[in-house]
Amino acid sequence: MARLLIADDSAAISQLLQRYFTRHGYEAATVPDGEAALALLRRGEVPDLVMADVTMPRLGGGELLRAMRADSRLRGVPVVLMSGADLQEESARAYGDYQAWMQKPFDLQQMLATVQRVLAART
């Protein structure tokens, strides 16, 4: 069972994604921001994939991605960035190497297909 970490400051989105992915056979944990995600990751709770909102308080998804890529233990964890802001994917490339980009609002089936594709590419 693949483990996902969902970092989003919207409790509604986090809960929706957690329920959806759990129903589809994933283990999904949520955190309210990138700082909480990074703390969890640094404690050794490394998931198979991180989904992170670009715009969050304390530490956004882009900054989380940078911190992960700078840490040799976290560098290989795939990241799906999400954004409801009017941010183009090309602009988000400045954050570093992520595996997929999802613009909010997103279709849940498309999100599932994206996660499946990213995880399949890892093996």
C-alpha positions as CSV (number, residue, x, y, z in Angstrom):
1,M,0.0,0.0,0.0
2,A,1.5,3.3,-1.1
3,R,1.8,6.0,1.5
4,L,0.9,9.6,0.7
5,L,1.5,12.8,2.6
6,I,-0.9,15.6,1.8
7,A,0.2,19.1,2.8
8,D,-2.6,21.7,2.3
9,D,-3.8,24.5,4.5
10,S,-7.4,23.9,3.4
11,A,-8.8,21.3,5.8
12,A,-11.6,20.7,3.3
13,I,-9.2,19.8,0.5
14,S,-7.0,17.7,2.8
15,Q,-9.9,15.7,4.1
16,L,-11.4,15.2,0.6
17,L,-8.1,13.9,-0.7
18,Q,-7.4,11.8,2.3
19,R,-10.8,10.1,2.0
20,Y,-10.6,9.7,-1.7
21,F,-7.1,8.1,-1.7
22,T,-8.0,5.9,1.3
23,R,-11.0,4.6,-0.7
24,H,-8.6,3.8,-3.5
25,G,-6.2,1.7,-1.4
26,Y,-3.7,4.3,-0.3
27,E,-2.6,5.2,3.2
28,A,-2.9,9.0,3.3
29,A,-1.8,11.4,6.1
30,T,-2.5,15.1,6.1
31,V,-0.6,18.1,7.6
32,P,-1.7,21.8,7.5
33,D,1.4,23.3,6.0
34,G,4.9,22.6,4.7
35,E,6.6,23.2,8.0
36,A,4.6,20.3,9.6
37,A,5.3,18.2,6.5
38,L,9.0,18.8,6.7
39,A,9.1,18.0,10.5
40,L,7.3,14.7,9.8
41,L,9.7,13.9,6.9
42,R,12.8,14.7,9.0
43,R,11.5,12.4,11.8
44,G,11.8,9.6,9.3
45,E,8.2,9.2,8.4
46,V,8.9,9.2,4.7
47,P,5.9,8.5,2.4
48,D,6.0,7.2,-1.2
49,L,4.7,10.6,-2.5
50,V,4.1,14.1,-1.2
51,M,1.3,16.3,-2.4
52,A,1.8,19.9,-1.5
53,D,-0.1,23.1,-2.0
54,V,2.2,25.8,-3.3
55,T,0.6,28.6,-1.1
56,M,0.5,27.7,2.6
57,P,1.3,29.6,5.7
58,R,4.7,29.2,7.4
59,L,6.2,27.1,4.6
60,G,4.7,26.7,1.2
61,G,4.9,23.8,-1.2
62,G,7.7,25.3,-3.2
63,E,9.9,25.9,-0.1
64,L,9.0,22.4,1.1
65,L,10.2,21.0,-2.3
66,R,13.5,23.0,-2.0
67,A,14.1,21.6,1.5
68,M,13.4,18.1,0.4
69,R,15.7,18.3,-2.6
70,A,18.5,19.6,-0.4
71,D,18.1,16.7,2.0
72,S,19.8,13.5,0.7
73,R,17.2,11.3,2.6
74,L,14.3,13.1,1.0
75,R,15.7,14.0,-2.4
76,G,14.1,11.0,-4.2
77,V,10.6,11.3,-2.8
78,P,8.3,12.3,-5.6
79,V,6.3,15.5,-5.2
80,V,3.0,16.6,-6.8
81,L,2.5,20.4,-6.5
82,M,-1.0,21.8,-6.4
83,S,-2.1,25.4,-6.6
84,G,-5.3,27.4,-6.6
85,A,-3.4,30.6,-7.3
86,D,-3.0,32.0,-10.8
87,L,0.4,30.5,-11.1
88,Q,1.5,28.9,-14.3
89,E,3.4,25.6,-14.2
90,E,6.4,27.1,-15.9
91,S,6.7,29.6,-13.0
92,A,6.6,26.8,-10.5
93,R,9.6,25.1,-12.1
94,A,11.7,27.7,-10.2
95,Y,10.9,25.7,-7.0
96,G,12.9,22.7,-8.3
97,D,12.3,19.2,-9.6
98,Y,8.7,18.0,-9.0
99,Q,7.0,15.2,-10.8
100,A,3.6,16.7,-11.5
101,W,1.5,19.9,-11.3
102,M,-2.2,20.0,-10.6
103,Q,-4.2,23.2,-10.9
104,K,-7.0,23.7,-8.4
105,P,-9.8,22.9,-8.7
106,F,-8.8,19.5,-10.0
107,D,-10.7,16.5,-11.0
108,L,-10.3,13.7,-8.4
109,Q,-10.0,11.0,-11.1
110,Q,-7.3,13.0,-12.8
111,M,-5.5,13.5,-9.5
112,L,-5.7,9.7,-8.9
113,A,-4.3,9.0,-12.4
114,T,-1.5,11.5,-11.8
115,V,-0.5,9.9,-8.5
116,Q,-0.6,6.4,-10.1
117,R,1.6,7.6,-13.0
118,V,4.1,9.2,-10.7
119,L,4.3,6.2,-8.4
120,A,4.6,3.8,-11.4
121,A,7.5,5.8,-12.8
122,R,9.3,5.4,-9.5
123,T,9.5,1.6,-9.8
